[in-house]
Amino acid sequence: MPSKKIVYECKYCRKEFTDYDECEEHEHTHICAYDEVDNVRIAKELRLLGEIASGYHIGGMVMGMPLKNYENLMEEAANRLGKRE
Ligand SMILES: [Zn+2]
């Protein structure tokens, strides 16, 4: 008789868990409130979003705005947080 094995998968990294609570707890480790992150790292992440945005466009739009606007917005926001490293 076949046995049934239930596996829970992290929705962010696909890591598998046999325990639901353990999986849910793990998913929370991916979430960042950014309140304790310094401006240098935030600037770096915004810049990265701008750099990779072209891979996520739909009909030339990203997050409801033209791709170029999104790229420019991320770069300008990053610059205002501090100079590039
Ligand atoms: Zn994960």
PDB file of the backbone (N, CA, C, O) and the ligand in Angstrom, with CONECT records:
HET     ZN  A 101       1
ATOM      1  N   MET A   1       0.846  -1.194   0.000  1.00  0.00           N
ATOM      2  CA  MET A   1       0.000   0.000   0.000  1.00  0.00           C
ATOM      3  C   MET A   1       0.883   1.246   0.000  1.00  0.00           C
ATOM      4  O   MET A   1       1.784   1.381   0.828  1.00  0.00           O
ATOM      5  N   PRO A   2       0.620   2.132  -0.915  1.00  0.00           N
ATOM      6  CA  PRO A   2       1.471   3.330  -0.963  1.00  0.00           C
ATOM      7  C   PRO A   2       1.264   4.217   0.264  1.00  0.00           C
ATOM      8  O   PRO A   2       0.158   4.341   0.789  1.00  0.00           O
ATOM      9  N   SER A   3       2.322   4.803   0.685  1.00  0.00           N
ATOM     10  CA  SER A   3       2.191   5.716   1.822  1.00  0.00           C
ATOM     11  C   SER A   3       2.211   7.153   1.319  1.00  0.00           C
ATOM     12  O   SER A   3       2.791   7.460   0.277  1.00  0.00           O
ATOM     13  N   LYS A   4       1.590   7.988   2.054  1.00  0.00           N
ATOM     14  CA  LYS A   4       1.468   9.384   1.661  1.00  0.00           C
ATOM     15  C   LYS A   4       2.469  10.222   2.449  1.00  0.00           C
ATOM     16  O   LYS A   4       2.564  10.111   3.671  1.00  0.00           O
ATOM     17  N   LYS A   5       3.203  11.051   1.741  1.00  0.00           N
ATOM     18  CA  LYS A   5       4.163  11.922   2.412  1.00  0.00           C
ATOM     19  C   LYS A   5       3.796  13.364   2.073  1.00  0.00           C
ATOM     20  O   LYS A   5       3.765  13.751   0.905  1.00  0.00           O
ATOM     21  N   ILE A   6       3.524  14.140   3.093  1.00  0.00           N
ATOM     22  CA  ILE A   6       3.168  15.543   2.865  1.00  0.00           C
ATOM     23  C   ILE A   6       4.402  16.413   3.071  1.00  0.00           C
ATOM     24  O   ILE A   6       5.091  16.332   4.088  1.00  0.00           O
ATOM     25  N   VAL A   7       4.653  17.245   2.071  1.00  0.00           N
ATOM     26  CA  VAL A   7       5.797  18.155   2.142  1.00  0.00           C
ATOM     27  C   VAL A   7       5.302  19.582   1.976  1.00  0.00           C
ATOM     28  O   VAL A   7       4.498  19.877   1.092  1.00  0.00           O
ATOM     29  N   TYR A   8       5.789  20.452   2.831  1.00  0.00           N
ATOM     30  CA  TYR A   8       5.467  21.882   2.724  1.00  0.00           C
ATOM     31  C   TYR A   8       6.660  22.579   2.106  1.00  0.00           C
ATOM     32  O   TYR A   8       7.810  22.282   2.430  1.00  0.00           O
ATOM     33  N   GLU A   9       6.372  23.505   1.214  1.00  0.00           N
ATOM     34  CA  GLU A   9       7.443  24.161   0.473  1.00  0.00           C
ATOM     35  C   GLU A   9       7.438  25.665   0.743  1.00  0.00           C
ATOM     36  O   GLU A   9       6.392  26.312   0.689  1.00  0.00           O
ATOM     37  N   CYS A  10       8.602  26.204   1.028  1.00  0.00           N
ATOM     38  CA  CYS A  10       8.731  27.652   1.228  1.00  0.00           C
ATOM     39  C   CYS A  10       8.380  28.348  -0.085  1.00  0.00           C
ATOM     40  O   CYS A  10       8.933  28.023  -1.136  1.00  0.00           O
ATOM     41  N   LYS A  11       7.447  29.316  -0.016  1.00  0.00           N
ATOM     42  CA  LYS A  11       7.017  29.982  -1.242  1.00  0.00           C
ATOM     43  C   LYS A  11       8.078  30.906  -1.829  1.00  0.00           C
ATOM     44  O   LYS A  11       7.949  31.345  -2.971  1.00  0.00           O
ATOM     45  N   TYR A  12       9.121  31.204  -1.065  1.00  0.00           N
ATOM     46  CA  TYR A  12      10.152  32.112  -1.545  1.00  0.00           C
ATOM     47  C   TYR A  12      11.370  31.388  -2.129  1.00  0.00           C
ATOM     48  O   TYR A  12      11.909  31.814  -3.151  1.00  0.00           O
ATOM     49  N   CYS A  13      11.807  30.298  -1.487  1.00  0.00           N
ATOM     50  CA  CYS A  13      13.030  29.624  -1.953  1.00  0.00           C
ATOM     51  C   CYS A  13      12.822  28.149  -2.285  1.00  0.00           C
ATOM     52  O   CYS A  13      13.757  27.466  -2.705  1.00  0.00           O
ATOM     53  N   ARG A  14      11.600  27.659  -2.098  1.00  0.00           N
ATOM     54  CA  ARG A  14      11.254  26.280  -2.443  1.00  0.00           C
ATOM     55  C   ARG A  14      11.866  25.227  -1.524  1.00  0.00           C
ATOM     56  O   ARG A  14      11.796  24.036  -1.824  1.00  0.00           O
ATOM     57  N   LYS A  15      12.467  25.649  -0.408  1.00  0.00           N
ATOM     58  CA  LYS A  15      13.007  24.682   0.546  1.00  0.00           C
ATOM     59  C   LYS A  15      11.845  23.867   1.112  1.00  0.00           C
ATOM     60  O   LYS A  15      10.773  24.408   1.381  1.00  0.00           O
ATOM     61  N   GLU A  16      12.062  22.574   1.289  1.00  0.00           N
ATOM     62  CA  GLU A  16      10.985  21.698   1.737  1.00  0.00           C
ATOM     63  C   GLU A  16      11.054  21.370   3.217  1.00  0.00           C
ATOM     64  O   GLU A  16      12.131  21.231   3.798  1.00  0.00           O
ATOM     65  N   PHE A  17       9.864  21.251   3.816  1.00  0.00           N
ATOM     66  CA  PHE A  17       9.745  20.924   5.233  1.00  0.00           C
ATOM     67  C   PHE A  17       8.661  19.863   5.412  1.00  0.00           C
ATOM     68  O   PHE A  17       7.689  19.830   4.658  1.00  0.00           O
ATOM     69  N   THR A  18       8.827  19.014   6.392  1.00  0.00           N
ATOM     70  CA  THR A  18       7.780  18.035   6.684  1.00  0.00           C
ATOM     71  C   THR A  18       6.805  18.614   7.700  1.00  0.00           C
ATOM     72  O   THR A  18       5.686  18.124   7.847  1.00  0.00           O
ATOM     73  N   ASP A  19       7.236  19.662   8.402  1.00  0.00           N
ATOM     74  CA  ASP A  19       6.406  20.271   9.432  1.00  0.00           C
ATOM     75  C   ASP A  19       5.877  21.630   8.967  1.00  0.00           C
ATOM     76  O   ASP A  19       6.650  22.499   8.563  1.00  0.00           O
ATOM     77  N   TYR A  20       4.567  21.803   9.028  1.00  0.00           N
ATOM     78  CA  TYR A  20       3.930  23.038   8.560  1.00  0.00           C
ATOM     79  C   TYR A  20       4.428  24.273   9.316  1.00  0.00           C
ATOM     80  O   TYR A  20       4.789  25.284   8.713  1.00  0.00           O
ATOM     81  N   ASP A  21       4.439  24.167  10.645  1.00  0.00           N
ATOM     82  CA  ASP A  21       4.849  25.314  11.458  1.00  0.00           C
ATOM     83  C   ASP A  21       6.300  25.705  11.198  1.00  0.00           C
ATOM     84  O   ASP A  21       6.646  26.886  11.154  1.00  0.00           O
ATOM     85  N   GLU A  22       7.142  24.680  11.025  1.00  0.00           N
ATOM     86  CA  GLU A  22       8.557  24.926  10.755  1.00  0.00           C
ATOM     87  C   GLU A  22       8.709  25.665   9.419  1.00  0.00           C
ATOM     88  O   GLU A  22       9.533  26.569   9.286  1.00  0.00           O
ATOM     89  N   CYS A  23       7.901  25.264   8.440  1.00  0.00           N
ATOM     90  CA  CYS A  23       7.933  25.895   7.130  1.00  0.00           C
ATOM     91  C   CYS A  23       7.469  27.356   7.222  1.00  0.00           C
ATOM     92  O   CYS A  23       8.082  28.260   6.654  1.00  0.00           O
ATOM     93  N   GLU A  24       6.385  27.554   7.944  1.00  0.00           N
ATOM     94  CA  GLU A  24       5.846  28.910   8.097  1.00  0.00           C
ATOM     95  C   GLU A  24       6.854  29.813   8.818  1.00  0.00           C
ATOM     96  O   GLU A  24       7.043  30.973   8.454  1.00  0.00           O
ATOM     97  N   GLU A  25       7.489  29.254   9.840  1.00  0.00           N
ATOM     98  CA  GLU A  25       8.498  29.993  10.603  1.00  0.00           C
ATOM     99  C   GLU A  25       9.676  30.367   9.693  1.00  0.00           C
ATOM    100  O   GLU A  25      10.204  31.478   9.757  1.00  0.00           O
ATOM    101  N   HIS A  26      10.066  29.423   8.856  1.00  0.00           N
ATOM    102  CA  HIS A  26      11.156  29.660   7.919  1.00  0.00           C
ATOM    103  C   HIS A  26      10.796  30.777   6.927  1.00  0.00           C
ATOM    104  O   HIS A  26      11.631  31.631   6.627  1.00  0.00           O
ATOM    105  N   GLU A  27       9.563  30.771   6.424  1.00  0.00           N
ATOM    106  CA  GLU A  27       9.149  31.802   5.459  1.00  0.00           C
ATOM    107  C   GLU A  27       9.311  33.201   6.045  1.00  0.00           C
ATOM    108  O   GLU A  27       9.668  34.142   5.335  1.00  0.00           O
ATOM    109  N   HIS A  28       9.048  33.332   7.337  1.00  0.00           N
ATOM    110  CA  HIS A  28       9.172  34.643   7.985  1.00  0.00           C
ATOM    111  C   HIS A  28      10.617  35.159   7.959  1.00  0.00           C
ATOM    112  O   HIS A  28      10.847  36.367   8.009  1.00  0.00           O
ATOM    113  N   THR A  29      11.594  34.234   7.879  1.00  0.00           N
ATOM    114  CA  THR A  29      12.994  34.674   7.871  1.00  0.00           C
ATOM    115  C   THR A  29      13.346  35.403   6.573  1.00  0.00           C
ATOM    116  O   THR A  29      14.365  36.090   6.506  1.00  0.00           O
ATOM    117  N   HIS A  30      12.505  35.258   5.539  1.00  0.00           N
ATOM    118  CA  HIS A  30      12.764  35.951   4.266  1.00  0.00           C
ATOM    119  C   HIS A  30      12.285  37.404   4.296  1.00  0.00           C
ATOM    120  O   HIS A  30      12.688  38.219   3.466  1.00  0.00           O
ATOM    121  N   ILE A  31      11.418  37.715   5.266  1.00  0.00           N
ATOM    122  CA  ILE A  31      10.793  39.035   5.289  1.00  0.00           C
ATOM    123  C   ILE A  31      11.648  40.047   6.045  1.00  0.00           C
ATOM    124  O   ILE A  31      12.144  39.767   7.137  1.00  0.00           O
ATOM    125  N   CYS A  32      11.813  41.226   5.451  1.00  0.00           N
ATOM    126  CA  CYS A  32      12.608  42.283   6.064  1.00  0.00           C
ATOM    127  C   CYS A  32      11.755  43.550   6.148  1.00  0.00           C
ATOM    128  O   CYS A  32      11.166  43.963   5.149  1.00  0.00           O
ATOM    129  N   ALA A  33      11.683  44.167   7.328  1.00  0.00           N
ATOM    130  CA  ALA A  33      10.899  45.400   7.503  1.00  0.00           C
ATOM    131  C   ALA A  33      11.719  46.622   7.067  1.00  0.00           C
ATOM    132  O   ALA A  33      11.168  47.707   6.883  1.00  0.00           O
ATOM    133  N   TYR A  34      13.018  46.445   6.905  1.00  0.00           N
ATOM    134  CA  TYR A  34      13.951  47.495   6.476  1.00  0.00           C
ATOM    135  C   TYR A  34      14.100  48.643   7.474  1.00  0.00           C
ATOM    136  O   TYR A  34      14.805  49.613   7.195  1.00  0.00           O
ATOM    137  N   ASP A  35      13.446  48.546   8.632  1.00  0.00           N
ATOM    138  CA  ASP A  35      13.565  49.643   9.603  1.00  0.00           C
ATOM    139  C   ASP A  35      14.932  49.676  10.284  1.00  0.00           C
ATOM    140  O   ASP A  35      15.344  50.709  10.812  1.00  0.00           O
ATOM    141  N   GLU A  36      15.628  48.546  10.271  1.00  0.00           N
ATOM    142  CA  GLU A  36      16.945  48.528  10.905  1.00  0.00           C
ATOM    143  C   GLU A  36      18.066  48.378   9.878  1.00  0.00           C
ATOM    144  O   GLU A  36      19.206  48.067  10.223  1.00  0.00           O
ATOM    145  N   VAL A  37      17.718  48.603   8.615  1.00  0.00           N
ATOM    146  CA  VAL A  37      18.712  48.496   7.543  1.00  0.00           C
ATOM    147  C   VAL A  37      19.261  49.883   7.244  1.00  0.00           C
ATOM    148  O   VAL A  37      18.497  50.842   7.134  1.00  0.00           O
ATOM    149  N   ASP A  38      20.579  49.998   7.112  1.00  0.00           N
ATOM    150  CA  ASP A  38      21.158  51.327   6.863  1.00  0.00           C
ATOM    151  C   ASP A  38      20.923  51.784   5.418  1.00  0.00           C
ATOM    152  O   ASP A  38      20.630  50.981   4.532  1.00  0.00           O
ATOM    153  N   ASN A  39      21.059  53.087   5.214  1.00  0.00           N
ATOM    154  CA  ASN A  39      20.768  53.686   3.904  1.00  0.00           C
ATOM    155  C   ASN A  39      21.628  53.133   2.777  1.00  0.00           C
ATOM    156  O   ASN A  39      21.178  53.054   1.634  1.00  0.00           O
ATOM    157  N   VAL A  40      22.854  52.753   3.087  1.00  0.00           N
ATOM    158  CA  VAL A  40      23.749  52.216   2.060  1.00  0.00           C
ATOM    159  C   VAL A  40      23.166  50.931   1.475  1.00  0.00           C
ATOM    160  O   VAL A  40      23.162  50.732   0.260  1.00  0.00           O
ATOM    161  N   ARG A  41      22.675  50.066   2.359  1.00  0.00           N
ATOM    162  CA  ARG A  41      22.108  48.798   1.861  1.00  0.00           C
ATOM    163  C   ARG A  41      20.780  49.036   1.142  1.00  0.00           C
ATOM    164  O   ARG A  41      20.497  48.392   0.131  1.00  0.00           O
ATOM    165  N   ILE A  42      19.967  49.958   1.660  1.00  0.00           N
ATOM    166  CA  ILE A  42      18.704  50.255   0.991  1.00  0.00           C
ATOM    167  C   ILE A  42      18.978  50.822  -0.397  1.00  0.00           C
ATOM    168  O   ILE A  42      18.323  50.439  -1.366  1.00  0.00           O
ATOM    169  N   ALA A  43      19.943  51.732  -0.493  1.00  0.00           N
ATOM    170  CA  ALA A  43      20.315  52.311  -1.792  1.00  0.00           C
ATOM    171  C   ALA A  43      20.766  51.215  -2.746  1.00  0.00           C
ATOM    172  O   ALA A  43      20.406  51.220  -3.923  1.00  0.00           O
ATOM    173  N   LYS A  44      21.550  50.280  -2.238  1.00  0.00           N
ATOM    174  CA  LYS A  44      22.054  49.180  -3.050  1.00  0.00           C
ATOM    175  C   LYS A  44      20.900  48.322  -3.574  1.00  0.00           C
ATOM    176  O   LYS A  44      20.906  47.911  -4.735  1.00  0.00           O
ATOM    177  N   GLU A  45      19.912  48.053  -2.717  1.00  0.00           N
ATOM    178  CA  GLU A  45      18.777  47.234  -3.133  1.00  0.00           C
ATOM    179  C   GLU A  45      17.879  47.959  -4.139  1.00  0.00           C
ATOM    180  O   GLU A  45      17.367  47.342  -5.074  1.00  0.00           O
ATOM    181  N   LEU A  46      17.689  49.265  -3.948  1.00  0.00           N
ATOM    182  CA  LEU A  46      16.884  50.042  -4.898  1.00  0.00           C
ATOM    183  C   LEU A  46      17.562  50.061  -6.266  1.00  0.00           C
ATOM    184  O   LEU A  46      16.919  49.905  -7.304  1.00  0.00           O
ATOM    185  N   ARG A  47      18.891  50.261  -6.235  1.00  0.00           N
ATOM    186  CA  ARG A  47      19.667  50.286  -7.484  1.00  0.00           C
ATOM    187  C   ARG A  47      19.554  48.933  -8.201  1.00  0.00           C
ATOM    188  O   ARG A  47      19.409  48.877  -9.422  1.00  0.00           O
ATOM    189  N   LEU A  48      19.623  47.854  -7.428  1.00  0.00           N
ATOM    190  CA  LEU A  48      19.506  46.514  -8.009  1.00  0.00           C
ATOM    191  C   LEU A  48      18.125  46.333  -8.651  1.00  0.00           C
ATOM    192  O   LEU A  48      18.013  45.769  -9.739  1.00  0.00           O
ATOM    193  N   LEU A  49      17.072  46.815  -7.970  1.00  0.00           N
ATOM    194  CA  LEU A  49      15.716  46.712  -8.539  1.00  0.00           C
ATOM    195  C   LEU A  49      15.650  47.418  -9.891  1.00  0.00           C
ATOM    196  O   LEU A  49      15.043  46.915 -10.836  1.00  0.00           O
ATOM    197  N   GLY A  50      16.282  48.588  -9.969  1.00  0.00           N
ATOM    198  CA  GLY A  50      16.307  49.331 -11.225  1.00  0.00           C
ATOM    199  C   GLY A  50      17.064  48.575 -12.309  1.00  0.00           C
ATOM    200  O   GLY A  50      16.669  48.564 -13.475  1.00  0.00           O
ATOM    201  N   GLU A  51      18.160  47.945 -11.900  1.00  0.00           N
ATOM    202  CA  GLU A  51      18.997  47.238 -12.867  1.00  0.00           C
ATOM    203  C   GLU A  51      18.340  45.971 -13.429  1.00  0.00           C
ATOM    204  O   GLU A  51      18.560  45.617 -14.587  1.00  0.00           O
ATOM    205  N   ILE A  52      17.548  45.303 -12.619  1.00  0.00           N
ATOM    206  CA  ILE A  52      16.938  44.058 -13.080  1.00  0.00           C
ATOM    207  C   ILE A  52      15.518  44.253 -13.615  1.00  0.00           C
ATOM    208  O   ILE A  52      14.905  43.305 -14.105  1.00  0.00           O
ATOM    209  N   ALA A  53      14.996  45.475 -13.523  1.00  0.00           N
ATOM    210  CA  ALA A  53      13.595  45.743 -13.887  1.00  0.00           C
ATOM    211  C   ALA A  53      13.251  45.321 -15.314  1.00  0.00           C
ATOM    212  O   ALA A  53      12.128  44.891 -15.580  1.00  0.00           O
ATOM    213  N   SER A  54      14.220  45.443 -16.240  1.00  0.00           N
ATOM    214  CA  SER A  54      13.919  45.113 -17.638  1.00  0.00           C
ATOM    215  C   SER A  54      13.533  43.649 -17.807  1.00  0.00           C
ATOM    216  O   SER A  54      12.887  43.283 -18.789  1.00  0.00           O
ATOM    217  N   GLY A  55      13.928  42.813 -16.852  1.00  0.00           N
ATOM    218  CA  GLY A  55      13.579  41.405 -16.902  1.00  0.00           C
ATOM    219  C   GLY A  55      12.160  41.133 -16.411  1.00  0.00           C
ATOM    220  O   GLY A  55      11.671  40.006 -16.490  1.00  0.00           O
ATOM    221  N   TYR A  56      11.506  42.176 -15.903  1.00  0.00           N
ATOM    222  CA  TYR A  56      10.172  41.996 -15.325  1.00  0.00           C
ATOM    223  C   TYR A  56       9.103  42.857 -15.992  1.00  0.00           C
ATOM    224  O   TYR A  56       7.978  42.939 -15.500  1.00  0.00           O
ATOM    225  N   HIS A  57       9.444  43.493 -17.100  1.00  0.00           N
ATOM    226  CA  HIS A  57       8.468  44.381 -17.729  1.00  0.00           C
ATOM    227  C   HIS A  57       7.345  43.601 -18.392  1.00  0.00           C
ATOM    228  O   HIS A  57       7.530  42.467 -18.834  1.00  0.00           O
ATOM    229  N   ILE A  58       6.180  44.230 -18.452  1.00  0.00           N
ATOM    230  CA  ILE A  58       5.039  43.686 -19.190  1.00  0.00           C
ATOM    231  C   ILE A  58       4.613  44.787 -20.136  1.00  0.00           C
ATOM    232  O   ILE A  58       4.093  45.819 -19.711  1.00  0.00           O
ATOM    233  N   GLY A  59       4.836  44.563 -21.419  1.00  0.00           N
ATOM    234  CA  GLY A  59       4.507  45.565 -22.423  1.00  0.00           C
ATOM    235  C   GLY A  59       5.240  46.883 -22.193  1.00  0.00           C
ATOM    236  O   GLY A  59       4.692  47.958 -22.439  1.00  0.00           O
ATOM    237  N   GLY A  60       6.479  46.793 -21.719  1.00  0.00           N
ATOM    238  CA  GLY A  60       7.267  48.010 -21.508  1.00  0.00           C
ATOM    239  C   GLY A  60       6.971  48.716 -20.197  1.00  0.00           C
ATOM    240  O   GLY A  60       7.569  49.748 -19.893  1.00  0.00           O
ATOM    241  N   MET A  61       6.050  48.161 -19.421  1.00  0.00           N
ATOM    242  CA  MET A  61       5.672  48.772 -18.138  1.00  0.00           C
ATOM    243  C   MET A  61       6.167  47.924 -16.970  1.00  0.00           C
ATOM    244  O   MET A  61       6.150  46.695 -17.032  1.00  0.00           O
ATOM    245  N   VAL A  62       6.609  48.593 -15.904  1.00  0.00           N
ATOM    246  CA  VAL A  62       6.994  47.918 -14.676  1.00  0.00           C
ATOM    247  C   VAL A  62       6.256  48.606 -13.531  1.00  0.00           C
ATOM    248  O   VAL A  62       6.361  49.821 -13.368  1.00  0.00           O
ATOM    249  N   MET A  63       5.523  47.847 -12.750  1.00  0.00           N
ATOM    250  CA  MET A  63       4.751  48.403 -11.635  1.00  0.00           C
ATOM    251  C   MET A  63       3.862  49.560 -12.084  1.00  0.00           C
ATOM    252  O   MET A  63       3.691  50.541 -11.360  1.00  0.00           O
ATOM    253  N   GLY A  64       3.300  49.433 -13.278  1.00  0.00           N
ATOM    254  CA  GLY A  64       2.369  50.436 -13.780  1.00  0.00           C
ATOM    255  C   GLY A  64       2.994  51.683 -14.356  1.00  0.00           C
ATOM    256  O   GLY A  64       2.288  52.652 -14.635  1.00  0.00           O
ATOM    257  N   MET A  65       4.318  51.684 -14.543  1.00  0.00           N
ATOM    258  CA  MET A  65       4.968  52.852 -15.153  1.00  0.00           C
ATOM    259  C   MET A  65       5.953  52.398 -16.230  1.00  0.00           C
ATOM    260  O   MET A  65       6.420  51.259 -16.207  1.00  0.00           O
ATOM    261  N   PRO A  66       6.269  53.295 -17.180  1.00  0.00           N
ATOM    262  CA  PRO A  66       7.234  52.903 -18.197  1.00  0.00           C
ATOM    263  C   PRO A  66       8.537  52.402 -17.559  1.00  0.00           C
ATOM    264  O   PRO A  66       8.995  52.950 -16.556  1.00  0.00           O
ATOM    265  N   LEU A  67       9.121  51.366 -18.145  1.00  0.00           N
ATOM    266  CA  LEU A  67      10.352  50.768 -17.611  1.00  0.00           C
ATOM    267  C   LEU A  67      11.405  51.817 -17.297  1.00  0.00           C
ATOM    268  O   LEU A  67      12.022  51.785 -16.233  1.00  0.00           O
ATOM    269  N   LYS A  68      11.612  52.757 -18.231  1.00  0.00           N
ATOM    270  CA  LYS A  68      12.665  53.760 -18.034  1.00  0.00           C
ATOM    271  C   LYS A  68      12.389  54.621 -16.813  1.00  0.00           C
ATOM    272  O   LYS A  68      13.315  54.983 -16.086  1.00  0.00           O
ATOM    273  N   ASN A  69      11.111  54.958 -16.577  1.00  0.00           N
ATOM    274  CA  ASN A  69      10.750  55.737 -15.381  1.00  0.00           C
ATOM    275  C   ASN A  69      11.097  54.964 -14.116  1.00  0.00           C
ATOM    276  O   ASN A  69      11.630  55.524 -13.159  1.00  0.00           O
ATOM    277  N   TYR A  70      10.787  53.672 -14.126  1.00  0.00           N
ATOM    278  CA  TYR A  70      11.077  52.835 -12.962  1.00  0.00           C
ATOM    279  C   TYR A  70      12.583  52.796 -12.691  1.00  0.00           C
ATOM    280  O   TYR A  70      13.030  52.952 -11.555  1.00  0.00           O
ATOM    281  N   GLU A  71      13.353  52.585 -13.762  1.00  0.00           N
ATOM    282  CA  GLU A  71      14.818  52.563 -13.621  1.00  0.00           C
ATOM    283  C   GLU A  71      15.322  53.896 -13.069  1.00  0.00           C
ATOM    284  O   GLU A  71      16.150  53.933 -12.159  1.00  0.00           O
ATOM    285  N   ASN A  72      14.806  54.991 -13.638  1.00  0.00           N
ATOM    286  CA  ASN A  72      15.234  56.324 -13.198  1.00  0.00           C
ATOM    287  C   ASN A  72      14.842  56.593 -11.749  1.00  0.00           C
ATOM    288  O   ASN A  72      15.611  57.177 -10.986  1.00  0.00           O
ATOM    289  N   LEU A  73      13.625  56.157 -11.377  1.00  0.00           N
ATOM    290  CA  LEU A  73      13.138  56.365 -10.008  1.00  0.00           C
ATOM    291  C   LEU A  73      14.017  55.640  -8.995  1.00  0.00           C
ATOM    292  O   LEU A  73      14.385  56.208  -7.966  1.00  0.00           O
ATOM    293  N   MET A  74      14.353  54.384  -9.287  1.00  0.00           N
ATOM    294  CA  MET A  74      15.183  53.612  -8.363  1.00  0.00           C
ATOM    295  C   MET A  74      16.577  54.243  -8.240  1.00  0.00           C
ATOM    296  O   MET A  74      17.133  54.317  -7.144  1.00  0.00           O
ATOM    297  N   GLU A  75      17.131  54.693  -9.361  1.00  0.00           N
ATOM    298  CA  GLU A  75      18.454  55.307  -9.340  1.00  0.00           C
ATOM    299  C   GLU A  75      18.427  56.625  -8.554  1.00  0.00           C
ATOM    300  O   GLU A  75      19.320  56.891  -7.750  1.00  0.00           O
ATOM    301  N   GLU A  76      17.401  57.444  -8.791  1.00  0.00           N
ATOM    302  CA  GLU A  76      17.310  58.730  -8.096  1.00  0.00           C
ATOM    303  C   GLU A  76      17.096  58.539  -6.592  1.00  0.00           C
ATOM    304  O   GLU A  76      17.710  59.229  -5.778  1.00  0.00           O
ATOM    305  N   ALA A  77      16.219  57.595  -6.233  1.00  0.00           N
ATOM    306  CA  ALA A  77      15.968  57.317  -4.810  1.00  0.00           C
ATOM    307  C   ALA A  77      17.254  56.820  -4.144  1.00  0.00           C
ATOM    308  O   ALA A  77      17.576  57.220  -3.025  1.00  0.00           O
ATOM    309  N   ALA A  78      17.981  55.951  -4.837  1.00  0.00           N
ATOM    310  CA  ALA A  78      19.237  55.426  -4.296  1.00  0.00           C
ATOM    311  C   ALA A  78      20.247  56.546  -4.122  1.00  0.00           C
ATOM    312  O   ALA A  78      20.943  56.604  -3.109  1.00  0.00           O
ATOM    313  N   ASN A  79      20.332  57.439  -5.105  1.00  0.00           N
ATOM    314  CA  ASN A  79      21.280  58.550  -5.018  1.00  0.00           C
ATOM    315  C   ASN A  79      20.951  59.473  -3.849  1.00  0.00           C
ATOM    316  O   ASN A  79      21.850  59.978  -3.177  1.00  0.00           O
ATOM    317  N   ARG A  80      19.663  59.689  -3.612  1.00  0.00           N
ATOM    318  CA  ARG A  80      19.265  60.586  -2.523  1.00  0.00           C
ATOM    319  C   ARG A  80      19.557  59.985  -1.155  1.00  0.00           C
ATOM    320  O   ARG A  80      19.693  60.711  -0.170  1.00  0.00           O
ATOM    321  N   LEU A  81      19.654  58.653  -1.092  1.00  0.00           N
ATOM    322  CA  LEU A  81      19.985  58.004   0.178  1.00  0.00           C
ATOM    323  C   LEU A  81      21.474  58.036   0.466  1.00  0.00           C
ATOM    324  O   LEU A  81      21.893  57.831   1.605  1.00  0.00           O
ATOM    325  N   GLY A  82      22.258  58.285  -0.538  1.00  0.00           N
ATOM    326  CA  GLY A  82      23.694  58.337  -0.324  1.00  0.00           C
ATOM    327  C   GLY A  82      24.436  58.057  -1.610  1.00  0.00           C
ATOM    328  O   GLY A  82      23.882  57.538  -2.580  1.00  0.00           O
ATOM    329  N   LYS A  83      25.660  58.403  -1.588  1.00  0.00           N
ATOM    330  CA  LYS A  83      26.492  58.202  -2.780  1.00  0.00           C
ATOM    331  C   LYS A  83      26.762  56.736  -3.010  1.00  0.00           C
ATOM    332  O   LYS A  83      26.761  55.929  -2.081  1.00  0.00           O
ATOM    333  N   ARG A  84      26.996  56.405  -4.277  1.00  0.00           N
ATOM    334  CA  ARG A  84      27.334  55.041  -4.661  1.00  0.00           C
ATOM    335  C   ARG A  84      28.661  54.654  -4.009  1.00  0.00           C
ATOM    336  O   ARG A  84      29.581  55.465  -3.897  1.00  0.00           O
ATOM    337  N   GLU A  85      28.732  53.388  -3.580  1.00  0.00           N
ATOM    338  CA  GLU A  85      29.954  52.899  -2.919  1.00  0.00           C
ATOM    339  C   GLU A  85      31.121  52.841  -3.875  1.00  0.00           C
ATOM    340  O   GLU A  85      32.222  52.453  -3.482  1.00  0.00           O
TER     341      GLU A  85
HETATM  342 ZN    ZN A 101      12.763  29.890   2.100  1.00  0.00          ZN2+
END
